[in-house]
């Protein structure tokens, strides 16, 4: 069974209409219908939300006898990895910008401590609050 077939199975077993599930997810009935007919594969976040609405775990929606399970799991893992990499890039970019700002305003030693990892995020936030009062 596919993810869509499992969603339809658990939705019917709980006597939930497509409209009710759509309302809980903030989707339209057409989105739920498309999901149940495998027109798209939900993201990992969507999968968790769907499972929560149906009162099952995400693993219940991913059945091992599904021929496309490996493909679905690979896509979900790839998306999770991509999101983690994007978060890391944004974090590094903001940290680099903050350190550059510190260098410009004469706080080069603080910037060096941050870049080498001697200062953690808690200490950086404390410094930020002292400088900007936020």
C-alpha positions, 0 to 999 in steps of 0.5 A: 500500500502507498502513503495515499492508500494508508491515509485513506484507510486510516481516515475511513477507519476513524470515520473522518471525511476528506473535508474534516481532515483537510480542515485539520491540516489547513488544506483543501479537500482537493489536496487530501484527494490528491494525496490519497490518489498519490498525486504527490508525496507529502513532506516529512513535516506534512507526514507527521501532521497527517499522522497526528490528525489520524491518531497514528504514527508516521510509520503506520503511513509508510508500510514496508510492503509498498514497492515505492517505500524506498523511493519515498523514504529516500525523498523524505531523507533527502528533503530533511538533509536539504533543510538541515543544510539550509539551516546550517548555511543560514546560521553560518551566514548570520554568524559570519555577518555578525563577526564581520560587524564586530571586526568593523566596530573594534571587537576583533577578539570577540569575533575570533572567540566566536569563530573558533568556537570558544564562545557559544550561542548563549554568550553571543546572545548575551553580548547581542542583548548588551550591545543592542538592548534586545 
